[in-house]
């Protein structure tokens, strides 16, 4: 499953999200403060085991 680390550019909250949550956050904004976010707020969070 794809996972991303979301860092809100407005409130600074960091949340680990999956692809579905990433899409929802892009569509609806930060789940904490509601700020508009772009794809740049997400970094791939891949485990290497
Ligand atoms: Zn926020």
mmCIF file of the protein (N, C-alpha, C, O) and its ligand, coordinates in Angstrom:
data_MODEL
# 
_entry.id   MODEL 
# 
loop_
_entity.id 
_entity.type 
_entity.pdbx_number_of_molecules 
1 polymer     1 
2 non-polymer 1 
# 
_entity_poly.entity_id                      1 
_entity_poly.type                           'polypeptide(L)' 
_entity_poly.nstd_linkage                   no 
_entity_poly.nstd_monomer                   no 
_entity_poly.pdbx_seq_one_letter_code       
;(UNK)(UNK)(UNK)(UNK)(UNK)(UNK)(UNK)(UNK)(UNK)(UNK)(UNK)(UNK)(UNK)(UNK)(UNK)(UNK)
(UNK)(UNK)(UNK)(UNK)(UNK)(UNK)(UNK)(UNK)(UNK)(UNK)(UNK)(UNK)(UNK)(UNK)(UNK)(UNK)
(UNK)(UNK)(UNK)(UNK)(UNK)(UNK)(UNK)(UNK)(UNK)(UNK)(UNK)(UNK)(UNK)(UNK)(UNK)(UNK)
(UNK)
;
_entity_poly.pdbx_seq_one_letter_code_can   XXXXXXXXXXXXXXXXXXXXXXXXXXXXXXXXXXXXXXXXXXXXXXXXX 
_entity_poly.pdbx_strand_id                 A 
# 
loop_
_entity_poly_seq.entity_id 
_entity_poly_seq.num 
_entity_poly_seq.mon_id 
_entity_poly_seq.hetero 
1 1  UNK n 
1 2  UNK n 
1 3  UNK n 
1 4  UNK n 
1 5  UNK n 
1 6  UNK n 
1 7  UNK n 
1 8  UNK n 
1 9  UNK n 
1 10 UNK n 
1 11 UNK n 
1 12 UNK n 
1 13 UNK n 
1 14 UNK n 
1 15 UNK n 
1 16 UNK n 
1 17 UNK n 
1 18 UNK n 
1 19 UNK n 
1 20 UNK n 
1 21 UNK n 
1 22 UNK n 
1 23 UNK n 
1 24 UNK n 
1 25 UNK n 
1 26 UNK n 
1 27 UNK n 
1 28 UNK n 
1 29 UNK n 
1 30 UNK n 
1 31 UNK n 
1 32 UNK n 
1 33 UNK n 
1 34 UNK n 
1 35 UNK n 
1 36 UNK n 
1 37 UNK n 
1 38 UNK n 
1 39 UNK n 
1 40 UNK n 
1 41 UNK n 
1 42 UNK n 
1 43 UNK n 
1 44 UNK n 
1 45 UNK n 
1 46 UNK n 
1 47 UNK n 
1 48 UNK n 
1 49 UNK n 
# 
loop_
_struct_asym.id 
_struct_asym.entity_id 
A 1 
B 2 
# 
loop_
_chem_comp.id 
_chem_comp.type 
_chem_comp.mon_nstd_flag 
UNK 'L-peptide linking' . 
ZN  non-polymer         . 
# 
_pdbx_entity_nonpoly.entity_id   2 
_pdbx_entity_nonpoly.name        ? 
_pdbx_entity_nonpoly.comp_id     ZN 
# 
_pdbx_nonpoly_scheme.asym_id         B 
_pdbx_nonpoly_scheme.entity_id       2 
_pdbx_nonpoly_scheme.mon_id          ZN 
_pdbx_nonpoly_scheme.ndb_seq_num     1 
_pdbx_nonpoly_scheme.pdb_seq_num     101 
_pdbx_nonpoly_scheme.auth_seq_num    101 
_pdbx_nonpoly_scheme.pdb_mon_id      ZN 
_pdbx_nonpoly_scheme.auth_mon_id     ZN 
_pdbx_nonpoly_scheme.pdb_strand_id   A 
_pdbx_nonpoly_scheme.pdb_ins_code    . 
# 
loop_
_atom_site.group_PDB 
_atom_site.id 
_atom_site.type_symbol 
_atom_site.label_atom_id 
_atom_site.label_alt_id 
_atom_site.label_comp_id 
_atom_site.label_asym_id 
_atom_site.label_entity_id 
_atom_site.label_seq_id 
_atom_site.pdbx_PDB_ins_code 
_atom_site.Cartn_x 
_atom_site.Cartn_y 
_atom_site.Cartn_z 
_atom_site.occupancy 
_atom_site.B_iso_or_equiv 
_atom_site.pdbx_formal_charge 
_atom_site.auth_seq_id 
_atom_site.auth_comp_id 
_atom_site.auth_asym_id 
_atom_site.auth_atom_id 
_atom_site.pdbx_PDB_model_num 
ATOM   1   N  N  . UNK A 1 1  ? 0.852   -1.202 0.000  1.00 0.00 ? 1   UNK A N  1 
ATOM   2   C  CA . UNK A 1 1  ? 0.000   0.000  0.000  1.00 0.00 ? 1   UNK A CA 1 
ATOM   3   C  C  . UNK A 1 1  ? 0.885   1.249  0.000  1.00 0.00 ? 1   UNK A C  1 
ATOM   4   O  O  . UNK A 1 1  ? 1.855   1.336  0.754  1.00 0.00 ? 1   UNK A O  1 
ATOM   5   N  N  . UNK A 1 2  ? 0.546   2.186  -0.832 1.00 0.00 ? 2   UNK A N  1 
ATOM   6   C  CA . UNK A 1 2  ? 1.299   3.442  -0.865 1.00 0.00 ? 2   UNK A CA 1 
ATOM   7   C  C  . UNK A 1 2  ? 1.021   4.258  0.393  1.00 0.00 ? 2   UNK A C  1 
ATOM   8   O  O  . UNK A 1 2  ? -0.124  4.405  0.822  1.00 0.00 ? 2   UNK A O  1 
ATOM   9   N  N  . UNK A 1 3  ? 2.078   4.776  0.961  1.00 0.00 ? 3   UNK A N  1 
ATOM   10  C  CA . UNK A 1 3  ? 1.922   5.651  2.117  1.00 0.00 ? 3   UNK A CA 1 
ATOM   11  C  C  . UNK A 1 3  ? 2.703   6.937  1.882  1.00 0.00 ? 3   UNK A C  1 
ATOM   12  O  O  . UNK A 1 3  ? 3.732   6.957  1.206  1.00 0.00 ? 3   UNK A O  1 
ATOM   13  N  N  . UNK A 1 4  ? 2.178   8.000  2.463  1.00 0.00 ? 4   UNK A N  1 
ATOM   14  C  CA . UNK A 1 4  ? 2.817   9.295  2.307  1.00 0.00 ? 4   UNK A CA 1 
ATOM   15  C  C  . UNK A 1 4  ? 2.888   9.968  3.670  1.00 0.00 ? 4   UNK A C  1 
ATOM   16  O  O  . UNK A 1 4  ? 2.080   9.699  4.558  1.00 0.00 ? 4   UNK A O  1 
ATOM   17  N  N  . UNK A 1 5  ? 3.864   10.842 3.812  1.00 0.00 ? 5   UNK A N  1 
ATOM   18  C  CA . UNK A 1 5  ? 3.900   11.678 4.992  1.00 0.00 ? 5   UNK A CA 1 
ATOM   19  C  C  . UNK A 1 5  ? 3.427   13.060 4.587  1.00 0.00 ? 5   UNK A C  1 
ATOM   20  O  O  . UNK A 1 5  ? 4.077   13.759 3.810  1.00 0.00 ? 5   UNK A O  1 
ATOM   21  N  N  . UNK A 1 6  ? 2.295   13.430 5.123  1.00 0.00 ? 6   UNK A N  1 
ATOM   22  C  CA . UNK A 1 6  ? 1.719   14.737 4.839  1.00 0.00 ? 6   UNK A CA 1 
ATOM   23  C  C  . UNK A 1 6  ? 2.189   15.744 5.869  1.00 0.00 ? 6   UNK A C  1 
ATOM   24  O  O  . UNK A 1 6  ? 2.077   15.507 7.072  1.00 0.00 ? 6   UNK A O  1 
ATOM   25  N  N  . UNK A 1 7  ? 2.714   16.867 5.402  1.00 0.00 ? 7   UNK A N  1 
ATOM   26  C  CA . UNK A 1 7  ? 3.072   17.966 6.294  1.00 0.00 ? 7   UNK A CA 1 
ATOM   27  C  C  . UNK A 1 7  ? 2.291   19.189 5.866  1.00 0.00 ? 7   UNK A C  1 
ATOM   28  O  O  . UNK A 1 7  ? 2.488   19.696 4.762  1.00 0.00 ? 7   UNK A O  1 
ATOM   29  N  N  . UNK A 1 8  ? 1.408   19.667 6.722  1.00 0.00 ? 8   UNK A N  1 
ATOM   30  C  CA . UNK A 1 8  ? 0.590   20.816 6.377  1.00 0.00 ? 8   UNK A CA 1 
ATOM   31  C  C  . UNK A 1 8  ? 1.446   22.076 6.290  1.00 0.00 ? 8   UNK A C  1 
ATOM   32  O  O  . UNK A 1 8  ? 2.177   22.388 7.230  1.00 0.00 ? 8   UNK A O  1 
ATOM   33  N  N  . UNK A 1 9  ? 1.368   22.801 5.180  1.00 0.00 ? 9   UNK A N  1 
ATOM   34  C  CA . UNK A 1 9  ? 2.161   24.022 5.029  1.00 0.00 ? 9   UNK A CA 1 
ATOM   35  C  C  . UNK A 1 9  ? 1.649   25.159 5.909  1.00 0.00 ? 9   UNK A C  1 
ATOM   36  O  O  . UNK A 1 9  ? 2.343   26.158 6.099  1.00 0.00 ? 9   UNK A O  1 
ATOM   37  N  N  . UNK A 1 10 ? 0.447   25.010 6.442  1.00 0.00 ? 10  UNK A N  1 
ATOM   38  C  CA . UNK A 1 10 ? -0.151  26.080 7.232  1.00 0.00 ? 10  UNK A CA 1 
ATOM   39  C  C  . UNK A 1 10 ? 0.009   25.848 8.732  1.00 0.00 ? 10  UNK A C  1 
ATOM   40  O  O  . UNK A 1 10 ? 0.549   26.699 9.439  1.00 0.00 ? 10  UNK A O  1 
ATOM   41  N  N  . UNK A 1 11 ? -0.463  24.688 9.223  1.00 0.00 ? 11  UNK A N  1 
ATOM   42  C  CA . UNK A 1 11 ? -0.403  24.438 10.667 1.00 0.00 ? 11  UNK A CA 1 
ATOM   43  C  C  . UNK A 1 11 ? 0.792   23.586 11.071 1.00 0.00 ? 11  UNK A C  1 
ATOM   44  O  O  . UNK A 1 11 ? 1.099   23.464 12.257 1.00 0.00 ? 11  UNK A O  1 
ATOM   45  N  N  . UNK A 1 12 ? 1.477   22.990 10.075 1.00 0.00 ? 12  UNK A N  1 
ATOM   46  C  CA . UNK A 1 12 ? 2.693   22.248 10.363 1.00 0.00 ? 12  UNK A CA 1 
ATOM   47  C  C  . UNK A 1 12 ? 2.468   20.830 10.865 1.00 0.00 ? 12  UNK A C  1 
ATOM   48  O  O  . UNK A 1 12 ? 3.426   20.117 11.166 1.00 0.00 ? 12  UNK A O  1 
ATOM   49  N  N  . UNK A 1 13 ? 1.216   20.418 10.958 1.00 0.00 ? 13  UNK A N  1 
ATOM   50  C  CA . UNK A 1 13 ? 0.917   19.064 11.415 1.00 0.00 ? 13  UNK A CA 1 
ATOM   51  C  C  . UNK A 1 13 ? 1.466   18.024 10.444 1.00 0.00 ? 13  UNK A C  1 
ATOM   52  O  O  . UNK A 1 13 ? 1.352   18.195 9.230  1.00 0.00 ? 13  UNK A O  1 
ATOM   53  N  N  . UNK A 1 14 ? 2.056   16.955 10.958 1.00 0.00 ? 14  UNK A N  1 
ATOM   54  C  CA . UNK A 1 14 ? 2.558   15.862 10.123 1.00 0.00 ? 14  UNK A CA 1 
ATOM   55  C  C  . UNK A 1 14 ? 1.720   14.622 10.370 1.00 0.00 ? 14  UNK A C  1 
ATOM   56  O  O  . UNK A 1 14 ? 1.543   14.192 11.510 1.00 0.00 ? 14  UNK A O  1 
ATOM   57  N  N  . UNK A 1 15 ? 1.207   14.051 9.291  1.00 0.00 ? 15  UNK A N  1 
ATOM   58  C  CA . UNK A 1 15 ? 0.323   12.896 9.395  1.00 0.00 ? 15  UNK A CA 1 
ATOM   59  C  C  . UNK A 1 15 ? 0.722   11.872 8.338  1.00 0.00 ? 15  UNK A C  1 
ATOM   60  O  O  . UNK A 1 15 ? 0.975   12.223 7.185  1.00 0.00 ? 15  UNK A O  1 
ATOM   61  N  N  . UNK A 1 16 ? 0.776   10.596 8.741  1.00 0.00 ? 16  UNK A N  1 
ATOM   62  C  CA . UNK A 1 16 ? 1.004   9.545  7.760  1.00 0.00 ? 16  UNK A CA 1 
ATOM   63  C  C  . UNK A 1 16 ? -0.331  9.177  7.127  1.00 0.00 ? 16  UNK A C  1 
ATOM   64  O  O  . UNK A 1 16 ? -1.300  8.875  7.823  1.00 0.00 ? 16  UNK A O  1 
ATOM   65  N  N  . UNK A 1 17 ? -0.369  9.206  5.804  1.00 0.00 ? 17  UNK A N  1 
ATOM   66  C  CA . UNK A 1 17 ? -1.620  8.950  5.103  1.00 0.00 ? 17  UNK A CA 1 
ATOM   67  C  C  . UNK A 1 17 ? -1.414  7.893  4.017  1.00 0.00 ? 17  UNK A C  1 
ATOM   68  O  O  . UNK A 1 17 ? -0.299  7.671  3.546  1.00 0.00 ? 17  UNK A O  1 
ATOM   69  N  N  . UNK A 1 18 ? -2.505  7.255  3.638  1.00 0.00 ? 18  UNK A N  1 
ATOM   70  C  CA . UNK A 1 18 ? -2.452  6.347  2.497  1.00 0.00 ? 18  UNK A CA 1 
ATOM   71  C  C  . UNK A 1 18 ? -2.955  7.087  1.247  1.00 0.00 ? 18  UNK A C  1 
ATOM   72  O  O  . UNK A 1 18 ? -3.304  8.266  1.308  1.00 0.00 ? 18  UNK A O  1 
ATOM   73  N  N  . UNK A 1 19 ? -2.984  6.378  0.130  1.00 0.00 ? 19  UNK A N  1 
ATOM   74  C  CA . UNK A 1 19 ? -3.360  7.018  -1.132 1.00 0.00 ? 19  UNK A CA 1 
ATOM   75  C  C  . UNK A 1 19 ? -4.760  7.635  -1.061 1.00 0.00 ? 19  UNK A C  1 
ATOM   76  O  O  . UNK A 1 19 ? -4.994  8.737  -1.559 1.00 0.00 ? 19  UNK A O  1 
ATOM   77  N  N  . UNK A 1 20 ? -5.672  6.912  -0.439 1.00 0.00 ? 20  UNK A N  1 
ATOM   78  C  CA . UNK A 1 20 ? -7.049  7.395  -0.355 1.00 0.00 ? 20  UNK A CA 1 
ATOM   79  C  C  . UNK A 1 20 ? -7.129  8.689  0.460  1.00 0.00 ? 20  UNK A C  1 
ATOM   80  O  O  . UNK A 1 20 ? -7.810  9.642  0.080  1.00 0.00 ? 20  UNK A O  1 
ATOM   81  N  N  . UNK A 1 21 ? -6.411  8.696  1.593  1.00 0.00 ? 21  UNK A N  1 
ATOM   82  C  CA . UNK A 1 21 ? -6.414  9.892  2.443  1.00 0.00 ? 21  UNK A CA 1 
ATOM   83  C  C  . UNK A 1 21 ? -5.704  11.054 1.754  1.00 0.00 ? 21  UNK A C  1 
ATOM   84  O  O  . UNK A 1 21 ? -6.057  12.219 1.941  1.00 0.00 ? 21  UNK A O  1 
ATOM   85  N  N  . UNK A 1 22 ? -4.685  10.706 0.946  1.00 0.00 ? 22  UNK A N  1 
ATOM   86  C  CA . UNK A 1 22 ? -3.989  11.748 0.194  1.00 0.00 ? 22  UNK A CA 1 
ATOM   87  C  C  . UNK A 1 22 ? -4.953  12.431 -0.774 1.00 0.00 ? 22  UNK A C  1 
ATOM   88  O  O  . UNK A 1 22 ? -4.999  13.658 -0.855 1.00 0.00 ? 22  UNK A O  1 
ATOM   89  N  N  . UNK A 1 23 ? -5.714  11.632 -1.500 1.00 0.00 ? 23  UNK A N  1 
ATOM   90  C  CA . UNK A 1 23 ? -6.687  12.193 -2.439 1.00 0.00 ? 23  UNK A CA 1 
ATOM   91  C  C  . UNK A 1 23 ? -7.713  13.048 -1.706 1.00 0.00 ? 23  UNK A C  1 
ATOM   92  O  O  . UNK A 1 23 ? -8.066  14.133 -2.168 1.00 0.00 ? 23  UNK A O  1 
ATOM   93  N  N  . UNK A 1 24 ? -8.189  12.560 -0.569 1.00 0.00 ? 24  UNK A N  1 
ATOM   94  C  CA . UNK A 1 24 ? -9.200  13.288 0.196  1.00 0.00 ? 24  UNK A CA 1 
ATOM   95  C  C  . UNK A 1 24 ? -8.655  14.606 0.730  1.00 0.00 ? 24  UNK A C  1 
ATOM   96  O  O  . UNK A 1 24 ? -9.357  15.616 0.757  1.00 0.00 ? 24  UNK A O  1 
ATOM   97  N  N  . UNK A 1 25 ? -7.390  14.582 1.155  1.00 0.00 ? 25  UNK A N  1 
ATOM   98  C  CA . UNK A 1 25 ? -6.781  15.797 1.686  1.00 0.00 ? 25  UNK A CA 1 
ATOM   99  C  C  . UNK A 1 25 ? -6.560  16.826 0.582  1.00 0.00 ? 25  UNK A C  1 
ATOM   100 O  O  . UNK A 1 25 ? -6.754  18.022 0.798  1.00 0.00 ? 25  UNK A O  1 
ATOM   101 N  N  . UNK A 1 26 ? -6.158  16.367 -0.593 1.00 0.00 ? 26  UNK A N  1 
ATOM   102 C  CA . UNK A 1 26 ? -6.005  17.272 -1.737 1.00 0.00 ? 26  UNK A CA 1 
ATOM   103 C  C  . UNK A 1 26 ? -7.352  17.884 -2.118 1.00 0.00 ? 26  UNK A C  1 
ATOM   104 O  O  . UNK A 1 26 ? -7.417  19.047 -2.517 1.00 0.00 ? 26  UNK A O  1 
ATOM   105 N  N  . UNK A 1 27 ? -8.417  17.110 -1.996 1.00 0.00 ? 27  UNK A N  1 
ATOM   106 C  CA . UNK A 1 27 ? -9.735  17.577 -2.395 1.00 0.00 ? 27  UNK A CA 1 
ATOM   107 C  C  . UNK A 1 27 ? -10.363 18.501 -1.353 1.00 0.00 ? 27  UNK A C  1 
ATOM   108 O  O  . UNK A 1 27 ? -11.036 19.471 -1.701 1.00 0.00 ? 27  UNK A O  1 
ATOM   109 N  N  . UNK A 1 28 ? -10.138 18.190 -0.063 1.00 0.00 ? 28  UNK A N  1 
ATOM   110 C  CA . UNK A 1 28 ? -10.883 18.882 1.000  1.00 0.00 ? 28  UNK A CA 1 
ATOM   111 C  C  . UNK A 1 28 ? -10.008 19.770 1.881  1.00 0.00 ? 28  UNK A C  1 
ATOM   112 O  O  . UNK A 1 28 ? -10.528 20.551 2.678  1.00 0.00 ? 28  UNK A O  1 
ATOM   113 N  N  . UNK A 1 29 ? -8.681  19.658 1.747  1.00 0.00 ? 29  UNK A N  1 
ATOM   114 C  CA . UNK A 1 29 ? -7.790  20.462 2.569  1.00 0.00 ? 29  UNK A CA 1 
ATOM   115 C  C  . UNK A 1 29 ? -7.284  19.702 3.783  1.00 0.00 ? 29  UNK A C  1 
ATOM   116 O  O  . UNK A 1 29 ? -7.661  18.556 4.027  1.00 0.00 ? 29  UNK A O  1 
ATOM   117 N  N  . UNK A 1 30 ? -6.426  20.366 4.533  1.00 0.00 ? 30  UNK A N  1 
ATOM   118 C  CA . UNK A 1 30 ? -5.827  19.762 5.720  1.00 0.00 ? 30  UNK A CA 1 
ATOM   119 C  C  . UNK A 1 30 ? -6.902  19.295 6.691  1.00 0.00 ? 30  UNK A C  1 
ATOM   120 O  O  . UNK A 1 30 ? -7.825  20.049 6.999  1.00 0.00 ? 30  UNK A O  1 
ATOM   121 N  N  . UNK A 1 31 ? -6.795  18.045 7.185  1.00 0.00 ? 31  UNK A N  1 
ATOM   122 C  CA . UNK A 1 31 ? -7.809  17.539 8.118  1.00 0.00 ? 31  UNK A CA 1 
ATOM   123 C  C  . UNK A 1 31 ? -7.767  18.225 9.473  1.00 0.00 ? 31  UNK A C  1 
ATOM   124 O  O  . UNK A 1 31 ? -8.717  18.127 10.249 1.00 0.00 ? 31  UNK A O  1 
ATOM   125 N  N  . UNK A 1 32 ? -6.680  18.915 9.761  1.00 0.00 ? 32  UNK A N  1 
ATOM   126 C  CA . UNK A 1 32 ? -6.542  19.587 11.056 1.00 0.00 ? 32  UNK A CA 1 
ATOM   127 C  C  . UNK A 1 32 ? -7.074  21.020 10.989 1.00 0.00 ? 32  UNK A C  1 
ATOM   128 O  O  . UNK A 1 32 ? -7.905  21.420 11.805 1.00 0.00 ? 32  UNK A O  1 
ATOM   129 N  N  . UNK A 1 33 ? -6.584  21.792 10.001 1.00 0.00 ? 33  UNK A N  1 
ATOM   130 C  CA . UNK A 1 33 ? -6.922  23.214 9.965  1.00 0.00 ? 33  UNK A CA 1 
ATOM   131 C  C  . UNK A 1 33 ? -7.737  23.614 8.734  1.00 0.00 ? 33  UNK A C  1 
ATOM   132 O  O  . UNK A 1 33 ? -8.253  24.729 8.660  1.00 0.00 ? 33  UNK A O  1 
ATOM   133 N  N  . UNK A 1 34 ? -7.852  22.692 7.763  1.00 0.00 ? 34  UNK A N  1 
ATOM   134 C  CA . UNK A 1 34 ? -8.676  22.973 6.588  1.00 0.00 ? 34  UNK A CA 1 
ATOM   135 C  C  . UNK A 1 34 ? -7.992  23.780 5.507  1.00 0.00 ? 34  UNK A C  1 
ATOM   136 O  O  . UNK A 1 34 ? -8.642  24.176 4.539  1.00 0.00 ? 34  UNK A O  1 
ATOM   137 N  N  . UNK A 1 35 ? -6.679  24.042 5.640  1.00 0.00 ? 35  UNK A N  1 
ATOM   138 C  CA . UNK A 1 35 ? -5.958  24.817 4.637  1.00 0.00 ? 35  UNK A CA 1 
ATOM   139 C  C  . UNK A 1 35 ? -5.869  24.052 3.317  1.00 0.00 ? 35  UNK A C  1 
ATOM   140 O  O  . UNK A 1 35 ? -5.774  22.824 3.305  1.00 0.00 ? 35  UNK A O  1 
ATOM   141 N  N  . UNK A 1 36 ? -5.901  24.785 2.213  1.00 0.00 ? 36  UNK A N  1 
ATOM   142 C  CA . UNK A 1 36 ? -5.669  24.163 0.918  1.00 0.00 ? 36  UNK A CA 1 
ATOM   143 C  C  . UNK A 1 36 ? -4.247  23.597 0.872  1.00 0.00 ? 36  UNK A C  1 
ATOM   144 O  O  . UNK A 1 36 ? -3.297  24.244 1.313  1.00 0.00 ? 36  UNK A O  1 
ATOM   145 N  N  . UNK A 1 37 ? -4.115  22.390 0.337  1.00 0.00 ? 37  UNK A N  1 
ATOM   146 C  CA . UNK A 1 37 ? -2.800  21.782 0.216  1.00 0.00 ? 37  UNK A CA 1 
ATOM   147 C  C  . UNK A 1 37 ? -2.587  21.310 -1.223 1.00 0.00 ? 37  UNK A C  1 
ATOM   148 O  O  . UNK A 1 37 ? -3.541  21.061 -1.959 1.00 0.00 ? 37  UNK A O  1 
ATOM   149 N  N  . UNK A 1 38 ? -1.307  21.193 -1.608 1.00 0.00 ? 38  UNK A N  1 
ATOM   150 C  CA . UNK A 1 38 ? -0.956  20.701 -2.933 1.00 0.00 ? 38  UNK A CA 1 
ATOM   151 C  C  . UNK A 1 38 ? -0.176  19.399 -2.796 1.00 0.00 ? 38  UNK A C  1 
ATOM   152 O  O  . UNK A 1 38 ? 0.151   18.967 -1.691 1.00 0.00 ? 38  UNK A O  1 
ATOM   153 N  N  . UNK A 1 39 ? 0.114   18.786 -3.934 1.00 0.00 ? 39  UNK A N  1 
ATOM   154 C  CA . UNK A 1 39 ? 0.889   17.553 -3.924 1.00 0.00 ? 39  UNK A CA 1 
ATOM   155 C  C  . UNK A 1 39 ? 2.248   17.711 -3.273 1.00 0.00 ? 39  UNK A C  1 
ATOM   156 O  O  . UNK A 1 39 ? 2.829   16.737 -2.795 1.00 0.00 ? 39  UNK A O  1 
ATOM   157 N  N  . UNK A 1 40 ? 2.760   18.939 -3.253 1.00 0.00 ? 40  UNK A N  1 
ATOM   158 C  CA . UNK A 1 40 ? 4.077   19.189 -2.678 1.00 0.00 ? 40  UNK A CA 1 
ATOM   159 C  C  . UNK A 1 40 ? 4.109   18.956 -1.172 1.00 0.00 ? 40  UNK A C  1 
ATOM   160 O  O  . UNK A 1 40 ? 5.181   18.817 -0.582 1.00 0.00 ? 40  UNK A O  1 
ATOM   161 N  N  . UNK A 1 41 ? 2.918   18.913 -0.545 1.00 0.00 ? 41  UNK A N  1 
ATOM   162 C  CA . UNK A 1 41 ? 2.859   18.709 0.902  1.00 0.00 ? 41  UNK A CA 1 
ATOM   163 C  C  . UNK A 1 41 ? 3.024   17.235 1.284  1.00 0.00 ? 41  UNK A C  1 
ATOM   164 O  O  . UNK A 1 41 ? 3.090   16.893 2.465  1.00 0.00 ? 41  UNK A O  1 
ATOM   165 N  N  . UNK A 1 42 ? 3.088   16.364 0.260  1.00 0.00 ? 42  UNK A N  1 
ATOM   166 C  CA . UNK A 1 42 ? 3.187   14.927 0.520  1.00 0.00 ? 42  UNK A CA 1 
ATOM   167 C  C  . UNK A 1 42 ? 4.550   14.403 0.095  1.00 0.00 ? 42  UNK A C  1 
ATOM   168 O  O  . UNK A 1 42 ? 5.013   14.666 -1.015 1.00 0.00 ? 42  UNK A O  1 
ATOM   169 N  N  . UNK A 1 43 ? 5.182   13.662 0.988  1.00 0.00 ? 43  UNK A N  1 
ATOM   170 C  CA . UNK A 1 43 ? 6.439   13.003 0.664  1.00 0.00 ? 43  UNK A CA 1 
ATOM   171 C  C  . UNK A 1 43 ? 6.222   11.496 0.718  1.00 0.00 ? 43  UNK A C  1 
ATOM   172 O  O  . UNK A 1 43 ? 5.588   11.002 1.651  1.00 0.00 ? 43  UNK A O  1 
ATOM   173 N  N  . UNK A 1 44 ? 6.734   10.759 -0.262 1.00 0.00 ? 44  UNK A N  1 
ATOM   174 C  CA . UNK A 1 44 ? 6.622   9.298  -0.211 1.00 0.00 ? 44  UNK A CA 1 
ATOM   175 C  C  . UNK A 1 44 ? 7.244   8.755  1.063  1.00 0.00 ? 44  UNK A C  1 
ATOM   176 O  O  . UNK A 1 44 ? 8.324   9.187  1.464  1.00 0.00 ? 44  UNK A O  1 
ATOM   177 N  N  . UNK A 1 45 ? 6.579   7.826  1.689  1.00 0.00 ? 45  UNK A N  1 
ATOM   178 C  CA . UNK A 1 45 ? 7.043   7.240  2.939  1.00 0.00 ? 45  UNK A CA 1 
ATOM   179 C  C  . UNK A 1 45 ? 7.142   5.733  2.740  1.00 0.00 ? 45  UNK A C  1 
ATOM   180 O  O  . UNK A 1 45 ? 6.247   4.976  3.116  1.00 0.00 ? 45  UNK A O  1 
ATOM   181 N  N  . UNK A 1 46 ? 8.251   5.320  2.139  1.00 0.00 ? 46  UNK A N  1 
ATOM   182 C  CA . UNK A 1 46 ? 8.392   3.917  1.758  1.00 0.00 ? 46  UNK A CA 1 
ATOM   183 C  C  . UNK A 1 46 ? 9.282   3.182  2.743  1.00 0.00 ? 46  UNK A C  1 
ATOM   184 O  O  . UNK A 1 46 ? 10.377  3.638  3.073  1.00 0.00 ? 46  UNK A O  1 
ATOM   185 N  N  . UNK A 1 47 ? 8.808   2.062  3.198  1.00 0.00 ? 47  UNK A N  1 
ATOM   186 C  CA . UNK A 1 47 ? 9.653   1.221  4.039  1.00 0.00 ? 47  UNK A CA 1 
ATOM   187 C  C  . UNK A 1 47 ? 10.582  0.399  3.148  1.00 0.00 ? 47  UNK A C  1 
ATOM   188 O  O  . UNK A 1 47 ? 10.245  0.072  2.011  1.00 0.00 ? 47  UNK A O  1 
ATOM   189 N  N  . UNK A 1 48 ? 11.732  0.079  3.674  1.00 0.00 ? 48  UNK A N  1 
ATOM   190 C  CA . UNK A 1 48 ? 12.746  -0.583 2.859  1.00 0.00 ? 48  UNK A CA 1 
ATOM   191 C  C  . UNK A 1 48 ? 13.108  -1.950 3.418  1.00 0.00 ? 48  UNK A C  1 
ATOM   192 O  O  . UNK A 1 48 ? 14.256  -2.376 3.290  1.00 0.00 ? 48  UNK A O  1 
ATOM   193 N  N  . UNK A 1 49 ? 12.182  -2.630 4.019  1.00 0.00 ? 49  UNK A N  1 
ATOM   194 C  CA . UNK A 1 49 ? 12.506  -3.953 4.555  1.00 0.00 ? 49  UNK A CA 1 
ATOM   195 C  C  . UNK A 1 49 ? 12.220  -5.038 3.535  1.00 0.00 ? 49  UNK A C  1 
ATOM   196 O  O  . UNK A 1 49 ? 12.433  -6.219 3.814  1.00 0.00 ? 49  UNK A O  1 
HETATM 197 ZN ZN . ZN  B 2 .  ? -3.216  22.262 8.609  1.00 0.00 ? 101 ZN  A ZN 1 
# 
